[in-house]
Amino acid sequence: MKIRFALLTFLSFILVNFVSAKEYNASLFGIKSNGTTLNTTSIQKAIDFIHEQGGGTLRFFVGRYLTGTIILKENVHIKLEEGAILVGSTNIYDYNIETPNCALVYANKANNISIRGKGVIDGQGRDLAYNLLGQIHSGIIKDPLDYDRPRNRRPKAIYFRECENVAIHSITIKNAADWVQVYDQCVNTVVDSITVDSKAFWNNDGIDIVDCKNFKLLNSFIDAADDAICLKSHDAAKRCENIEIRNCVGRSSANGIKFGTVSAGGYKNVRIINNKIYDTFRSVFTIATPDGGIVEDIVVDSLQGINVGNPFYLRIGARWNKGREGAIRNILIQNVKVEVSKDKPDVGYDYEGPVEDYPRNMSPSGIVGLKNVPIADVTFRNIELVYPGDANPHYAYRGATKAALDSIPEMESSYPEFSQFKELPAWGFFVRHAKNIKFENVTLTLKESDYRPAFVFDDVQGFSLSGVKYLGTKTKKEVVANNSKREK
């Protein structure tokens, strides 16, 4: 059986390489590189022709290729040579805006596709979004507008739906009007050595991995106005499964690496290895499952956070869960170093995180379940966290007595993020509605004094602290446990 599988794999490899070996220059189809000629029709004709011939590669050389939505077809590969820029039109009507998955490069159920090379996809997202906004204000396009931002019809740079055997390699993606790239229910996808520089407008998630199976994000740099690396689950019958995120660097005016917020199905067997997050407003690593999704078997190893707003936030909520109980269980987070900034870490970027969260005393890392749905079996091992301290009880005080802890609202239906409770009674970790939470070889450092204890456990059935160290200015009491059981 193994020999048969190996033979089939080899034959598939030979077939894929044979199909993609035939190359066609873009100029063959009258595609212009002058940056002013709209090439949507000619690029699409090239893709359709190559698809009809059984597959191959469409090559773009030095130049600016202006286009609206193009639809990638099965066995068709785009190669952007160094100096080639696929430029998104700023006219909203050049895109597939009447579909829910509007994008510059779109694919649906197209197998064996790729975009590679040292070239660039530039969505011109800011101009495009403002032109869309102008159409809405003029009454031509109807949109509810969220904070004067168009909710619908903003094109993503890449949107691939239900595709198999996908490769994105070495390209740069810039200036999307919405989420930069979305891979939705795709199978066997590798995104490797890409650069994302997208701070052009709101909601610029660097990459969204939605209900995908066998997905690798490797060796990439992602600088985004919204979550840098984001796993989502939009379908209650699907989930993200067998995901690897390795050797990446991210910056965000939201979260660094995040599960959610939309989490209908869930996430299983995710490995996040050797990554770095910097200048990021919210958490370095977040798991948020407010919609009934099941999160299990997650490993985070060798993660670094520099100048960030928060280290970790794990949260079960009840927002759009429709009566289903979510879960977070079997989580290992190890070999992590994070330094939390006293100041707002994304100051100066065009689209900063929401200023309404400030001023406030610094939030701790949070592990917060629901009363009858605890977060379970989480281990923090070999962790070094540096907090600024300097919480001021005269500015805003949150005590750690039973009465004070009972007064903290559940906020189960609220948007889940690390500062949602505003003031919390711990400076290091606040753990609530959880069981079997382990801290092994954890060092917590305060730069300035803090009136709060390092750990607060509230309704935690089974927690352990082994090899925990407190450095810098200490608080009077390091651990407070309310209605909780500590394991020895």
C-alpha positions as a printed NumPy array, in Angstrom:
array([[  0.   ,   0.   ,   0.   ],
       [  2.868,   2.359,   0.916],
       [  4.635,   1.605,  -2.39 ],
       [  1.437,   2.317,  -4.31 ],
       [  0.953,   5.604,  -2.463],
       [  4.563,   6.64 ,  -3.108],
       [  4.202,   5.805,  -6.811],
       [  0.996,   7.798,  -7.109],
       [  2.622,  10.745,  -5.324],
       [  5.605,  10.616,  -7.685],
       [  3.407,  10.392, -10.77 ],
       [  1.348,  13.33 ,  -9.504],
       [  4.543,  15.331,  -9.018],
       [  5.705,  14.552, -12.56 ],
       [  2.27 ,  15.417, -13.977],
       [  2.081,  18.731, -12.101],
       [  5.539,  19.751, -13.254],
       [  4.817,  18.702, -16.826],
       [  1.561,  20.668, -16.886],
       [  3.138,  23.792, -15.404],
       [  6.275,  23.541, -17.555],
       [  4.727,  25.296, -20.546],
       [  5.157,  29.05 , -20.154],
       [  3.42 ,  31.928, -21.899],
       [  4.615,  35.515, -21.793],
       [  1.923,  38.046, -20.889],
       [  2.715,  40.163, -23.947],
       [  1.589,  37.286, -26.179],
       [ -1.999,  38.126, -25.196],
       [ -1.705,  41.878, -25.685],
       [ -1.306,  42.528, -21.962],
       [  0.288,  45.96 , -21.473],
       [  2.855,  46.863, -18.812],
       [  2.457,  50.662, -18.964],
       [  0.408,  50.991, -15.758],
       [ -2.465,  52.815, -17.476],
       [ -4.043,  50.276, -19.848],
       [ -6.733,  48.224, -18.1  ],
       [ -5.755,  44.599, -18.748],
       [ -8.585,  42.73 , -17.023],
       [-10.027,  41.188, -20.19 ],
       [ -6.697,  40.289, -21.777],
       [ -5.3  ,  38.717, -18.589],
       [ -8.477,  36.698, -18.181],
       [ -8.286,  35.584, -21.801],
       [ -4.713,  34.409, -21.179],
       [ -5.741,  32.44 , -18.082],
       [ -8.695,  30.861, -19.893],
       [ -6.525,  29.912, -22.883],
       [ -3.83 ,  28.308, -20.721],
       [ -6.488,  26.431, -18.762],
       [ -8.037,  25.131, -21.997],
       [ -4.618,  23.921, -23.158],
       [ -4.317,  21.768, -20.037],
       [ -2.361,  24.213, -17.934],
       [  0.846,  26.195, -17.789],
       [  2.404,  29.406, -16.49 ],
       [  1.556,  33.004, -17.38 ],
       [  4.719,  35.117, -16.935],
       [  4.81 ,  38.833, -16.222],
       [  8.074,  40.725, -16.701],
       [  9.12 ,  44.206, -15.53 ],
       [  6.252,  46.688, -15.637],
       [  2.969,  47.737, -14.061],
       [ -0.038,  45.669, -15.147],
       [ -3.303,  47.418, -14.286],
       [ -6.279,  45.118, -13.789],
       [ -9.559,  44.47 , -12.043],
       [-10.738,  41.041, -10.876],
       [ -9.081,  38.082, -12.59 ],
       [-10.192,  34.5  , -12.   ],
       [ -7.485,  31.873, -11.744],
       [ -8.385,  28.521, -13.296],
       [ -7.257,  24.955, -12.633],
       [ -3.649,  24.102, -13.565],
       [ -2.826,  27.754, -14.275],
       [  0.141,  29.4  , -12.577],
       [  1.075,  33.075, -12.446],
       [  4.732,  34.035, -12.256],
       [  5.564,  37.63 , -11.381],
       [  9.199,  38.179, -12.269],
       [ 11.223,  40.71 , -10.304],
       [  9.995,  44.192, -11.22 ],
       [  6.554,  42.978, -12.323],
       [  3.658,  44.589, -10.438],
       [  0.059,  43.47 , -10.757],
       [ -1.743,  46.734,  -9.961],
       [ -5.342,  46.801,  -8.768],
       [ -7.673,  49.253, -10.457],
       [ -9.069,  52.024,  -8.245],
       [-12.452,  51.802,  -9.987],
       [-14.681,  49.63 ,  -7.806],
       [-16.705,  48.518, -10.845],
       [-13.677,  46.704, -12.253],
       [-14.128,  44.077,  -9.521],
       [-16.571,  41.235,  -8.853],
       [-18.315,  43.368,  -6.226],
       [-21.652,  41.553,  -6.442],
       [-20.088,  38.365,  -5.073],
       [-19.456,  37.92 ,  -1.331],
       [-15.78 ,  37.172,  -1.961],
       [-14.674,  40.21 ,  -3.917],
       [-10.965,  40.129,  -4.799],
       [ -8.288,  41.196,  -7.236],
       [ -7.172,  37.585,  -7.79 ],
       [-10.004,  35.12 ,  -7.255],
       [-10.291,  31.345,  -7.569],
       [-13.118,  28.928,  -6.778],
       [-12.678,  25.137,  -6.801],
       [ -9.559,  25.497,  -8.941],
       [ -6.951,  22.838,  -8.172],
       [ -3.203,  23.014,  -8.777],
       [ -2.79 ,  26.791,  -8.934],
       [  0.015,  29.097,  -7.833],
       [  1.334,  32.647,  -7.747],
       [  5.099,  32.901,  -7.42 ],
       [  8.116,  35.002,  -8.22 ],
       [  9.747,  38.131,  -6.814],
       [  7.093,  40.485,  -8.157],
       [  4.345,  42.438,  -6.396],
       [  0.56 ,  42.531,  -6.112],
       [ -0.456,  46.102,  -5.241],
       [ -4.159,  46.513,  -4.473],
       [ -4.056,  50.343,  -4.291],
       [ -6.471,  49.749,  -1.452],
       [ -6.673,  53.177,   0.11 ],
       [ -7.677,  54.938,  -3.104],
       [ -9.992,  52.063,  -3.987],
       [-11.693,  52.114,  -0.561],
       [-12.19 ,  55.887,  -0.675],
       [-13.643,  55.667,  -4.179],
       [-16.049,  53.008,  -2.915],
       [-16.899,  55.253,   0.031],
       [-17.666,  58.069,  -2.395],
       [-20.121,  55.853,  -4.29 ],
       [-21.827,  54.975,  -1.003],
       [-22.106,  58.576,   0.138],
       [-23.499,  59.479,  -3.281],
       [-26.245,  56.888,  -2.822],
       [-25.184,  54.831,  -5.854],
       [-24.116,  51.845,  -3.724],
       [-26.006,  50.876,  -0.562],
       [-23.896,  49.978,   2.467],
       [-24.54 ,  50.29 ,   6.226],
       [-21.063,  51.738,   6.859],
       [-19.298,  50.754,  10.075],
       [-17.536,  53.797,  11.573],
       [-17.701,  55.329,   8.087],
       [-15.977,  52.255,   6.648],
       [-17.631,  50.251,   3.859],
       [-18.749,  46.911,   5.261],
       [-19.154,  45.222,   1.872],
       [-17.547,  45.219,  -1.589],
       [-14.009,  46.07 ,  -0.534],
       [-11.784,  43.837,  -2.678],
       [ -9.23 ,  41.575,  -1.069],
       [ -5.932,  41.079,  -2.866],
       [ -6.33 ,  37.269,  -3.044],
       [ -9.356,  35.107,  -2.311],
       [ -9.184,  31.35 ,  -2.98 ],
       [-12.211,  29.224,  -2.093],
       [-12.306,  25.394,  -1.977],
       [ -9.097,  25.023,  -3.958],
       [ -6.626,  22.153,  -3.654],
       [ -2.856,  22.077,  -4.123],
       [ -2.219,  25.807,  -3.855],
       [  1.199,  27.488,  -3.72 ],
       [  2.008,  31.15 ,  -3.03 ],
       [  5.758,  31.734,  -3.08 ],
       [  8.127,  34.699,  -2.709],
       [  5.757,  37.443,  -3.868],
       [  5.023,  40.744,  -2.108],
       [  1.407,  41.747,  -1.472],
       [  0.675,  45.394,  -0.719],
       [ -2.135,  47.792,   0.056],
       [ -5.318,  45.734,   0.069],
       [ -8.635,  47.49 ,   0.6  ],
       [ -9.76 ,  44.707,   2.96 ],
       [ -8.253,  41.441,   4.226],
       [ -5.068,  40.953,   2.229],
       [ -5.391,  37.254,   1.396],
       [ -7.989,  34.626,   2.251],
       [ -7.723,  30.871,   1.798],
       [-11.188,  29.492,   2.496],
       [-11.742,  25.712,   2.802],
       [ -8.607,  25.044,   0.785],
       [ -6.703,  21.753,   1.03 ],
       [ -2.935,  21.262,   0.709],
       [ -1.762,  24.871,   0.605],
       [  1.761,  26.242,   1.033],
       [  2.41 ,  29.968,   1.477],
       [  6.169,  30.408,   1.645],
       [  8.622,  33.317,   1.794],
       [  6.09 ,  36.042,   1.05 ],
       [  6.063,  39.673,   2.205],
       [  2.861,  41.46 ,   3.197],
       [  2.94 ,  45.235,   3.604],
       [ -0.669,  46.294,   3.965],
       [ -1.522,  49.218,   6.2  ],
       [ -3.611,  50.971,   3.561],
       [ -7.035,  50.823,   5.215],
       [ -9.026,  49.295,   8.058],
       [ -9.441,  45.513,   8.423],
       [ -6.194,  44.73 ,   6.616],
       [ -5.667,  41.232,   8.055],
       [ -2.315,  40.028,   6.737],
       [ -3.492,  36.476,   6.032],
       [ -6.73 ,  34.667,   6.862],
       [ -6.734,  30.878,   6.943],
       [-10.396,  29.833,   7.01 ],
       [-11.485,  26.23 ,   7.596],
       [ -8.45 ,  24.934,   5.697],
       [ -6.834,  21.506,   5.907],
       [ -3.097,  20.815,   5.52 ],
       [ -1.937,  24.416,   5.369],
       [  1.631,  25.709,   5.776],
       [  2.647,  29.345,   6.278],
       [  6.43 ,  29.493,   6.24 ],
       [  9.321,  31.985,   6.3  ],
       [  7.162,  35.05 ,   5.734],
       [  7.041,  38.687,   6.874],
       [  3.629,  40.206,   7.508],
       [  3.022,  43.849,   8.425],
       [ -0.698,  44.576,   8.623],
       [ -3.118,  47.18 ,   9.963],
       [ -5.281,  44.402,  11.43 ],
       [ -4.471,  40.891,  12.696],
       [ -1.205,  39.76 ,  11.135],
       [ -1.805,  35.994,  10.992],
       [ -5.398,  34.93 ,  11.532],
       [ -7.112,  31.543,  11.581],
       [-10.894,  31.632,  11.244],
       [-13.741,  29.132,  11.067],
       [-16.85 ,  30.339,   9.244],
       [-18.663,  26.999,   8.825],
       [-19.922,  25.04 ,  11.845],
       [-19.391,  21.812,   9.87 ],
       [-15.747,  22.646,   9.035],
       [-12.566,  23.524,  10.915],
       [ -8.961,  24.495,  10.42 ],
       [ -6.959,  21.275,  10.718],
       [ -3.304,  20.333,  10.341],
       [ -1.955,  23.881,  10.178],
       [  1.713,  24.86 ,  10.475],
       [  2.946,  28.43 ,  10.977],
       [  6.734,  28.477,  11.108],
       [  9.589,  30.998,  10.901],
       [  7.396,  34.064,  10.392],
       [  7.66 ,  37.665,  11.579],
       [  4.528,  39.728,  12.116],
       [  3.454,  43.241,  13.103],
       [ -0.1  ,  44.378,  13.63 ],
       [ -2.275,  47.161,  14.96 ],
       [ -4.465,  44.352,  16.325],
       [ -3.206,  40.83 ,  17.214],
       [ -0.067,  39.049,  16.132],
       [ -1.262,  35.447,  15.744],
       [ -4.971,  34.926,  16.342],
       [ -7.629,  32.206,  16.231],
       [-10.963,  33.899,  15.487],
       [-12.845,  36.008,  15.993],
       [-15.402,  34.104,  13.865],
       [-15.051,  30.527,  15.145],
       [-18.052,  28.432,  14.154],
       [-16.393,  25.043,  13.592],
       [-13.008,  25.237,  15.247],
       [ -9.32 ,  24.359,  15.05 ],
       [ -7.405,  21.117,  15.544],
       [ -3.753,  20.126,  15.336],
       [ -2.118,  23.521,  14.829],
       [  1.643,  23.978,  15.212],
       [  3.032,  27.508,  15.618],
       [  6.821,  27.28 ,  15.701],
       [  9.635,  29.863,  15.851],
       [  7.798,  33.107,  15.154],
       [  8.287,  36.73 ,  16.211],
       [  5.744,  39.499,  16.786],
       [  6.684,  43.154,  17.326],
       [  5.118,  46.666,  17.624],
       [  1.718,  45.027,  17.995],
       [ -1.204,  46.727,  19.745],
       [ -3.078,  43.719,  21.109],
       [ -1.959,  40.198,  22.043],
       [  1.013,  38.309,  20.683],
       [ -1.116,  35.151,  20.659],
       [ -4.914,  34.949,  20.946],
       [ -7.455,  32.158,  20.87 ],
       [-11.003,  33.51 ,  20.725],
       [-13.916,  31.135,  20.246],
       [-17.194,  32.986,  20.911],
       [-19.255,  31.14 ,  18.28 ],
       [-19.324,  27.521,  19.434],
       [-16.041,  26.388,  17.855],
       [-13.875,  23.636,  19.371],
       [-10.168,  24.468,  19.752],
       [ -7.912,  21.514,  20.591],
       [ -4.415,  20.116,  20.217],
       [ -2.536,  23.384,  19.722],
       [  1.221,  23.821,  20.184],
       [  2.967,  27.187,  20.328],
       [  6.744,  26.836,  20.586],
       [  9.555,  29.413,  20.356],
       [  7.568,  32.633,  20.143],
       [  8.98 ,  36.1  ,  20.757],
       [  7.066,  39.323,  21.369],
       [  8.788,  42.725,  21.373],
       [  7.035,  46.016,  22.191],
       [  3.518,  44.599,  22.375],
       [  0.31 ,  45.341,  24.254],
       [ -0.294,  41.893,  25.742],
       [  1.249,  38.398,  25.708],
       [ -1.652,  35.869,  25.674],
       [ -5.423,  35.93 ,  25.597],
       [ -7.479,  32.713,  25.574],
       [-11.238,  33.246,  25.649],
       [-14.428,  31.202,  25.306],
       [-17.479,  33.362,  24.653],
       [-21.132,  33.033,  23.698],
       [-21.81 ,  35.467,  20.886],
       [-23.163,  33.715,  17.765],
       [-22.882,  30.179,  19.126],
       [-26.62 ,  29.377,  18.626],
       [-26.712,  27.246,  21.767],
       [-23.52 ,  25.299,  20.985],
       [-20.81 ,  25.252,  23.643],
       [-17.329,  26.068,  22.435],
       [-14.145,  24.646,  23.929],
       [-10.451,  25.365,  24.349],
       [ -8.447,  22.323,  25.445],
       [ -5.094,  20.609,  25.143],
       [ -2.989,  23.723,  24.574],
       [  0.808,  23.795,  25.018],
       [  2.597,  27.155,  24.982],
       [  6.333,  26.934,  25.576],
       [  9.665,  28.681,  25.059],
       [  8.203,  32.168,  24.857],
       [  9.699,  35.589,  25.611],
       [  7.482,  38.684,  25.575],
       [  8.077,  42.279,  26.626],
       [  4.953,  44.376,  27.112],
       [  5.242,  48.069,  26.312],
       [  4.213,  50.726,  28.801],
       [  3.248,  52.982,  25.902],
       [  0.939,  52.25 ,  22.999],
       [  3.101,  49.955,  20.848],
       [  1.664,  50.905,  17.434],
       [  1.838,  54.681,  17.819],
       [  2.615,  56.44 ,  14.534],
       [  1.112,  53.905,  12.154],
       [ -1.581,  55.176,   9.8  ],
       [ -4.237,  52.907,  11.305],
       [ -3.593,  52.4  ,  15.005],
       [ -5.485,  50.168,  17.386],
       [ -8.561,  51.771,  18.977],
       [ -7.621,  54.637,  21.254],
       [-10.834,  54.167,  23.248],
       [ -9.091,  51.335,  25.134],
       [ -6.803,  53.936,  26.717],
       [ -6.015,  55.226,  29.259],
       [ -6.191,  52.248,  31.639],
       [ -3.915,  50.173,  33.822],
       [ -2.035,  47.474,  31.928],
       [ -3.986,  44.247,  31.321],
       [ -2.543,  40.861,  32.29 ],
       [ -2.551,  37.779,  30.108],
       [ -5.991,  36.219,  30.259],
       [ -7.346,  32.664,  30.277],
       [-11.086,  33.22 ,  30.581],
       [-13.765,  30.601,  29.99 ],
       [-17.456,  30.591,  30.861],
       [-19.06 ,  29.487,  34.137],
       [-20.072,  26.087,  32.805],
       [-17.553,  25.9  ,  29.942],
       [-14.042,  26.017,  31.39 ],
       [-10.858,  26.298,  29.384],
       [ -9.064,  22.996,  30.038],
       [ -5.622,  21.427,  29.979],
       [ -3.392,  24.38 ,  29.187],
       [  0.337,  24.293,  29.925],
       [  2.672,  27.306,  29.94 ],
       [  6.28 ,  26.085,  29.997],
       [  9.558,  28.025,  29.851],
       [  7.926,  31.455,  29.679],
       [  9.573,  34.847,  30.273],
       [  7.244,  37.833,  30.457],
       [  8.27 ,  41.407,  31.209],
       [  5.522,  43.836,  32.244],
       [  5.887,  47.59 ,  32.751],
       [  3.927,  47.677,  36.016],
       [  3.125,  51.126,  37.373],
       [ -0.59 ,  50.404,  37.816],
       [ -2.188,  53.202,  39.773],
       [ -4.915,  52.186,  42.274],
       [ -5.973,  55.825,  42.616],
       [ -6.67 ,  56.018,  38.897],
       [ -8.648,  52.793,  38.574],
       [ -8.78 ,  50.123,  41.258],
       [ -9.788,  46.487,  40.937],
       [ -9.43 ,  44.436,  44.091],
       [ -8.839,  40.696,  44.436],
       [-11.286,  39.925,  47.225],
       [-14.11 ,  37.47 ,  46.585],
       [-16.601,  40.321,  46.343],
       [-14.378,  42.249,  43.948],
       [-13.838,  39.191,  41.759],
       [-17.557,  38.41 ,  41.727],
       [-18.187,  41.948,  40.483],
       [-16.177,  41.412,  37.295],
       [-18.77 ,  40.976,  34.512],
       [-18.825,  37.816,  32.404],
       [-19.143,  39.728,  29.095],
       [-19.756,  36.423,  27.285],
       [-21.379,  38.061,  24.25 ],
       [-18.858,  40.908,  23.905],
       [-16.118,  41.095,  21.316],
       [-13.279,  39.027,  22.805],
       [-10.001,  40.867,  23.234],
       [ -7.477,  41.306,  26.018],
       [ -8.683,  44.682,  27.345],
       [-12.413,  43.979,  27.178],
       [-12.721,  43.982,  30.996],
       [-10.758,  47.252,  31.232],
       [ -9.454,  46.822,  34.798],
       [ -8.409,  43.365,  36.075],
       [ -7.006,  42.433,  39.506],
       [ -3.715,  40.832,  38.354],
       [ -0.659,  42.122,  36.509],
       [  0.666,  38.779,  35.197],
       [ -2.159,  36.277,  34.606],
       [ -5.898,  36.422,  35.227],
       [ -7.393,  32.905,  35.037],
       [-11.138,  32.416,  35.334],
       [-13.456,  29.46 ,  34.675],
       [-10.738,  26.954,  33.862],
       [ -9.336,  23.587,  34.906],
       [ -5.969,  21.867,  34.837],
       [ -3.875,  24.955,  34.076],
       [ -0.134,  24.443,  34.548],
       [  2.673,  26.978,  34.822],
       [  6.141,  25.429,  34.59 ],
       [  9.363,  27.425,  34.735],
       [  7.66 ,  30.802,  34.289],
       [  9.499,  34.064,  35.043],
       [  7.453,  37.226,  35.516],
       [  9.314,  40.535,  35.682],
       [  7.97 ,  43.921,  36.734],
       [  9.814,  47.079,  35.69 ],
       [  7.879,  49.258,  38.129],
       [  5.732,  48.436,  41.139],
       [  2.163,  47.237,  40.753],
       [ -0.476,  47.146,  43.474],
       [ -1.971,  43.925,  42.091],
       [ -0.824,  40.304,  42.611],
       [  0.928,  38.459,  39.788],
       [ -1.661,  35.646,  39.515],
       [ -5.373,  35.638,  40.179],
       [ -7.262,  32.345,  39.88 ],
       [-11.043,  32.605,  40.01 ],
       [-13.121,  29.421,  39.678],
       [-10.157,  27.33 ,  38.524],
       [-10.381,  23.638,  39.326],
       [ -6.813,  22.462,  39.307],
       [ -3.87 ,  24.792,  38.74 ],
       [ -0.176,  24.351,  39.461],
       [  2.817,  26.676,  39.732],
       [  6.187,  24.956,  39.356],
       [  9.452,  26.89 ,  39.081],
       [  7.689,  30.258,  38.941],
       [  9.932,  33.268,  39.594],
       [  9.105,  36.916,  40.245],
       [ 11.749,  39.486,  39.358],
       [ 11.955,  43.252,  39.61 ],
       [  9.646,  45.151,  41.945],
       [  7.483,  42.66 ,  43.78 ],
       [  3.911,  42.887,  44.944],
       [  2.893,  42.024,  48.52 ],
       [  1.005,  38.905,  47.513],
       [  1.892,  36.996,  44.357],
       [ -1.004,  34.531,  44.08 ],
       [ -4.699,  34.943,  44.875],
       [ -7.084,  32.011,  44.497],
       [-10.842,  32.321,  44.819],
       [-13.063,  29.232,  44.612],
       [-10.059,  27.468,  43.09 ],
       [ -8.003,  24.35 ,  43.785],
       [ -4.22 ,  24.396,  43.606],
       [ -2.444,  21.148,  42.759],
       [  0.886,  20.356,  44.406]])
